[in-house]
Structures are given as C-alpha cells and as structure tokens.
Amino acid sequence: MKPDRFASKSEDAGSTMRQEETMAQKYLIHIGNSGEDYSCDAELNLLRGMEVLGRRGIPVGCRGGGCGVCKVAIHSGSFEARKMSRDCVSAEEEASGVVLACRVFPRGEMSLTVVGKMVKALERGMEKTGTPDGAPAVRSPASPAS
C-alpha cells in the first residue's frame, strides 16, 4: 500500500492544474468610497492586490489583521476570510460582511466600502482632489483640466 503523502502522477497533475487555475484567477474589486476598480489575484488579499497595482483606495496599516485601518464592508461577492483581531472586527460585524482587507481573499467579483479608522481622511482627500490618497488627479494631455 502506498503512503498517503505520495500522490500518483494523475493526482499530482490534477492538483497542479487546480493550483495554476487558482493562481491565474483575478477578480474585479470595486471600492464604493472612491469609485475605484482594480483586478485582484485570488492568491492575494484585497489589500496586497491593491498595493501591487500602485492603488490607494483602501488605507494601509499593519497588514496583519491587528490594527483595523483597512476595515471594509463587503456589499457583494464571495471571499475567504482569515483570522483577524476581535479588537478590530467583532463576530457580529464579520457575520454582516465587515472585515479587514488584509485578511480577505477574493473568490469572485466584489463590491466594498472602506469603513475603518481612516475613512474620513480618505473621503476628505477624495473631495479635494478626486483621488483616494489626496494627490492631484493625473490627467492625460488630451483631458481638459477642470
């Protein structure tokens, strides 16, 4: 009898195909506060997926689930949530879709809004400049200035 830790070649191939499919999957993420959309790899948490694209729609804190800066409310879509601090997200909040972006992995297209500690700063920046980080909006030469 073959030990469980060894897979046959066909089992190995199937497992590798599933891993490649998951790694290749990207999902559209919509951030309601900023109106921003970005594509997030299924293997990256929502925060990291945004960061690797150079986006700033979700505030960044400790990146480990302990500070609550990246707290978001998921309005639609499927996801996998990993363990996060109960000091930041209560069981009731998590059950209603309020989670930390650094601890959530997309499993489909998602729509969310930022609700964490930095939401007011994010929204003030949007009011002044039209960009989530408060930087001036980048316009192409063909775009008229407002």
N, C-alpha and C positions, 0 to 999 in steps of 0.2 A: 504494500500500500504506500502511496506517495504522500509525504508530509504536506500539510495544509499550506505551508509557507511557499511552496513551489507551485507555480501555475503552469498549465500546459501552454504550448505556443499559441493555440487558438484563444485561450483565456487571456494570455498576455496581450495579444493583438487587439482583442476587444476592449480591454482595459485602457490600452494606449490610445485607441481611437476615441473612447469616451473622454479621456483627459484632453486630447487635442481639440475635440469639439467644444468642450467647456472653455478651454483657453482661447479659442477663436471667437467665442460669442461676445458680442458687445451689445449693450442696450442703451437706448436713448433715455437720458435723465433730464427732466425739466425742473428748474428751480423757479417757483412762483414769485418769490420776492423780487428777483432781478429779471425774470423773463428769459433767463439764460438756459440753453440746452447744451448738453455735451454727451459724448458717447463714452460709456464706461465698460471696461472689460469685466467679465463675470468673475475673474480671479482677483480683482482689485476691490477694496472697499470704496464706497462712494466718495469719500474724502480724497483718497490717494488717486483714484481715477480722474478726479477734477484737477488735482495738483499736477499730475504728469502732463496734462494738456496746457498748463500755464493759466488755468482759470482761477477765479477767486470768488465764486458765488456763495460758497459755504465757508464761514470763518474757521480758521485752523488753530487748534490749541495743542494739547499734549500728544495727539494721535494714538492714544492708547485706551480710551474709554473712561478716563478718570476725571476730566475737568468739566465737561458739559458744554464747551464752547461750540462744538459742531452739532448741537442738538437740532433735529429736524422733525417735522411732522410729515409722514408719508400719507398722501391722499389717494394714490392708486399705484398699482403694480405689485409684483411679487419680489420678495427678497429673503435673504438668510441673515439673521441677526446673531452675532456672537455675544458673549458675556460682556456686560457693561456695568459700571458702578451704579448701585441703587441710590447713592447720594445725588446722582445726576438725573437718573431716569427711574421713576417708581414702576412697580409691576403694573399698576393701572395705566400709567402713561404708555408703557411698552405695548400693552394689550390694545390700546387705541391707536397705535402706529407712531408714537413719539419715540424716537430712537437717536442714537449717536451715529453720525455719518461715518465715523472712523471704525465702527463695529458692524456695518451693514454691507452686504454684498448683493448686487442686483441679480435677479433671476428672471427679469423681464423689464419692459419699458416702465419707467416710474415717474411720478409727479410728486414733488415735495415742496415744503416751505421751511425756511430757517426760523427756528423759534428759540434758539439758545441765547446765552448771555450777550452776544454781540449783535443781535438782530437790529437793535436801534441804530447802532453805528453803521451797519450795512445799509439800512434804509435811508439814513441821512446822506450817506455817500451817493446812493442812487438818485436822491432828489437833487443834489447839487451838480452831479456830473453825468448821470446816466450810466455809470459803470459800478459794479459791485464793490470795488476797492477804493472808490473815491478818486481814482486817477482820471484825467481827462479822456473823453472818448476818442478813440482812434478813428479817423475818417480817411477814406481813400481820396486821392486828388480829385476824382470826379464827383465826390459827395459835396453838396452845398453845406456850408457852415451855418449853424443856427444862430 
